[in-house]
Amino acid sequence: MGRALRADAERSVRAILEAAERVLAQDAGASMEQIAEAAGLTRITVHRRFANRQALLEALAVSAKQQLIDAIEEARPDAAPALVALYRVTANVLRVKSAWRFTLSHANAHTEAAAALWGEIDARTLKLLTRAKREGLLAPDADLEWTRQVYYALLGEALNRPGAEEDPAAQDPDALARLVIDTLLHGAGSHD
């Protein structure tokens, strides 16, 4: 019986987080009651899972960052040449960022857990960029910290391109990944 309650609680938390993302993307000042309604749950259930709005925002940050890590891992970046891995990781990350636009584009409270996850994302990104440099995709003198920052900026810009809302093809993660990687490599690539 306890296991069924745990599964039910997990479903409730997932429903709350997904609803919070949708509702807050439309209205950043939305109430816990509005989020509960969107999740199809009572306000009491939401407050049972999250004591207050801050706790909910912290859980959103941790959940979204964990999904980014899962997306990177799912791309199996160590099992392919750096160029293939860059495309896979980028497309997967864009899928997650597209689904969690509010949470990943707003400064949320940085809990220890969220900060640790972000550190892991940074480390995995730098590891992949190091491989790209070693395999000749990036210039030998490319500053990898700067390249990482540029890569992150390109990810954000790809999702927020003017006119992308009206053109579903402009939101295709695979096409956006090509755009991001082509832009990154032409800006930091070897000029031999």
N, C-alpha and C positions, 0 to 999 in steps of 0.2 A: 504494500500500500504506500509506503514512504517513497518508493521509486516513482510511482505514478504522480505523486505530489511534486516531486522534483521535476519531472518532465513537464508537468503543467506549469510550474513556476518558470522553467526555462522558456516555455512557449510564451508566457505572459511577458517576461522580460524582453524577449525578441520582438514581440508585437509592440510593446511600449517604445523600444528603441527605434524601430522602423517608423512608427507613427510619429514619434518626436522629430525624426529627420524630415519627414514630409511636412509636418505642420510648421516647424521652425523655419524651414526653407521658405515658406509662404509668409510667415509672420514671426520674426525673431523674438517678439515679446509675448508669444502665445502662452496661455496659462496651462498649468498641469491638468486642469479640468478639460481643456480643449484637446490636449494630447490624449487623455484617457478616452474621451469620446471618439477620437480618430482611431484609437487602438481597439475600440469595441469593449472597453473595460470600464469599471467604475473608478472614480477618483480615489476611493479608498484603496483599491487594488494597486493603483499606481503609487500611492503614498506608502503602501506596505513594502513595495519593491525599492522605492527611492524616497528617502525621507524628505527631500526638498528638491527644488529646481537645480541647485548646484550639484547635488549628487547625480541627478539625471544627466546633466551636461558632462560631468566627469565620466560617467559610464558610456556615454556616446563617444567621447574622445578615445577611450580605451578600446571600445568595440571597433570603431572605424580603423584605428591604427593596427589592431590585431588582424583585421580583414586585409589591410595592405600587406602585412607580413605573410599572411596565408596566400595572397595573390602572387607575391614574389616567389614563395616556396613552390607553389603550383606550377610556375613557369620552369622549374627545374634549371635554374641558371648555370649550375655547375656541370650539367650534362650536355651542353651544346657549345659550339664556338661562341665567342663573345658577341658577335654581331647578331646571331640568332637569339641568344639569350637576352640581349638588349631589346630586341623587338618583342619577344614574348613577355618579358617583365613589364615593358612599357604598356603594351596592350592590356595586360591584366590589371595593372595599377590604374589605368584610365577607366576601366570598367568599374572598379571600386570607387574611384574618385567621383565618377559620374553619379553613382548611386548614393554617395554620402557627401554631396557638394556642400551642404550647410556646415556639417560638422568639421569637414576637412579644410574649409576655407575661412572659418572663424576662429579667432583666438579663444580657446576654451581653457578652463582651469587646467594647469599642467600638474596633475598629480604625479606622484613618484612612479606609479605604474605606467601612465601615459608617457612620461619622460623616458622611461626605460625602453618602452616599445619604439619610441621615436629614435632613440640611440641605436637600437637594433636595425631599424630601417636605414639609417644613415650608414651604419657599418656595412650592411649588405650592398647598398648602392656603391659605396667606395670600393668594395671588393670587386664588384662587376666592372666598374670603371678602370680599376687597376688592371684587370684582365684585358679590357679593351685596349688599354695603353700598351700592355705587353705584346698583344697580338697585332699591333700596328694600326689600330683603328683611330687612335688618338695620337697627336703629336708627342714625340718623346719628352718634350719640355712642357707639356700641358699640366697646368696646376689642377690637380684632381679635386681639391676642395672647391675651387671656383667652378670647375666643370659640373660638379654635383649641384651647386647652387643654380647654374644655368639650366641644367636638366630639369630640376624641380620647377623653375620658372616656366620652362617650355611646356611642361605637363599642365600647369595651371592655365597658360595662355591657350593651349590647344582646346581645352574644355570651354573656354570663354570667348572663343572667336566671334566677332560680329557676324550676325546672320546665321549662326549655327543652330539657333532655336527653330528657324523656319525650314532648315534643310536637314532632314534626318540622315542623309548620307554624310553630311559634315560632322556627324556625331559618332560615326563608326569607329570603334576603338582600334581596329586594325589599320584603317586609313590614317587615323590620328597618330598612331604609333610610328608609321612610316614618316609622317611629317615631322614629328618630334626628333626621331633618330637621324633623319636626313639633315635637318637643321643643325642638330648638335654636332654631327660629324663634319659637316662642311665648315662649321665655325671653328672646330678644334681639331680637325683631322690633319693627317700628315700631308704636306705639300710637296712631296717628292716628284 
